């Protein structure tokens, strides 16, 4: 059965951390909705490889409209977590045990949402100490699955990340 996945992302996203999971998810028949501050805006990846159009404004969507949440890495999650609307949106998925997929710097949004205490998680090297301060159980592994949460460290981990994301959506 096809699932609806919310994608929280803005400029400076790590291109392949969005495009490769997106392609794998869509290949399985699921639908992604790209959410940012402004519907219709063109988002550019930090490497200039991904240019995508925002499907919906954060003001026009609700977590209950989606089955899962995907947070790609790069600088995007750090920029989004400065806006309480994105933090609240992400927290709702964690609170309701809906699948959440966060790669690289993606867990930064969940740190700000105070949603990682006691959870097994990984992330990019530079945020591991932040994850520890958020009282998460930090693992330096290519993919960590903790109930509804799938996390990975960097682009090298995308194959393992995609495998576990698709298991959660099955």
Secondary structure, 3 states (H helix, E strand, C coil): CCCEEEEECCCCECHHHHHHHHHHHHHCCCEEEEEECCCCCEEECCCCCCEEECCEEHHHCCHHHCCEEEECCECHHHHHCCCHHHHHHHHHHHHCCCEEEEECCCHHHHHHCCCCCCCEECCCHHHHHHHHHCCCEECCCCEEEECCEEEECCHHHHHHHHHHHHHHHC
